[in-house]
């Protein structure tokens, strides 16, 4: 999962993410072997200005089981992307606002 370093995540954060995924019963293989999908989802958040990707992953690792298209549609339903990014940067639990929690 070293590709997560490209998103400015540290080794310690990646270790924490791995532990959280295992504890949450999310299929770790998504993060290990479907890195393209994980990267694409993380890039969706980056494109709207979300910077706390670590908290997004930790708060909702099951999010990455969803399809990229589904997540994009949910993000697109929220008209004010700047406000959405601010809300998600403030608290990853605000994923609930767009049906991702």
C-alpha positions in Angstrom: 0.0 0.0 0.0 3.0 2.2 -0.5 1.1 4.0 -3.3 -0.7 5.9 -0.5 2.6 7.8 0.1 1.8 9.6 -3.1 -1.1 11.2 -1.2 1.3 12.4 1.5 0.4 9.6 3.9 3.2 8.5 6.3 4.2 4.9 7.0 2.6 5.2 10.4 -0.7 6.4 8.9 -0.6 3.5 6.3 0.0 1.1 9.2 -3.0 2.6 11.0 -5.1 2.4 7.9 -4.2 -1.3 7.5 -5.2 -2.0 11.1 -8.5 -0.1 10.7 -9.4 -2.0 7.6 -8.7 -5.3 9.2 -10.7 -4.4 12.3 -13.6 -3.2 10.2 -13.9 -6.4 8.2 -13.4 -4.5 4.9 -11.6 -6.6 2.3 -8.0 -5.5 2.6 -7.4 -6.8 -0.9 -9.2 -3.7 -2.3 -6.4 -1.6 -0.9 -3.6 -4.1 -1.7 -4.5 -5.2 -5.2 -7.0 -2.6 -6.6 -4.8 0.4 -6.1 -6.0 2.0 -9.3 -9.6 2.1 -7.9 -8.4 3.5 -4.5 -6.3 6.1 -6.3 -9.2 7.1 -8.5 -11.5 7.5 -5.5 -8.9 9.5 -3.6 -8.4 11.7 -6.6 -12.1 12.5 -6.7 -11.8 13.9 -3.2 -8.6 15.8 -4.1 -10.2 17.4 -7.1 -12.9 19.1 -5.0 -10.3 20.2 -2.4 -10.4 17.5 0.3 -7.1 17.3 2.0 -7.6 15.0 4.9 -7.6 11.8 3.0 -6.2 9.9 5.9 -9.4 10.7 8.0 -11.6 9.8 5.0 -10.1 6.4 4.8 -10.0 5.8 8.5 -13.6 7.0 9.0 -15.1 5.0 6.1 -12.8 2.3 4.7 -15.9 0.5 3.3 -16.3 3.5 1.0 -13.6 2.0 -1.2 -15.8 -1.1 -1.8 -18.2 1.1 -3.8 -17.7 1.9 -7.4 -15.9 5.0 -8.6 -18.9 6.0 -10.6 -21.3 5.7 -7.7 -19.0 7.9 -5.5 -18.6 10.4 -8.3 -22.4 10.7 -8.7 -22.9 11.2 -4.9 -20.2 13.9 -4.9 -21.7 15.6 -8.0 -25.1 15.8 -6.4 -23.7 18.3 -3.9 -23.7 21.6 -5.8 -21.2 23.6 -3.7 -18.0 21.6 -4.0 -16.0 24.2 -2.0 -18.4 23.9 0.9 -18.4 20.1 0.6 -14.6 20.1 0.7 -14.6 22.4 3.7 -17.1 20.2 5.5 -15.1 17.0 4.8 -11.8 18.6 5.8 -13.4 19.8 9.0 -14.8 16.3 9.9 -14.8 13.2 7.8 -18.1 12.2 9.4 -19.6 14.8 7.1 -19.5 12.1 4.4 -23.0 11.5 5.7 -24.1 14.7 3.9 -23.7 13.0 0.5 -24.7 9.5 1.5 -21.2 8.1 1.9 -21.3 7.2 5.6 
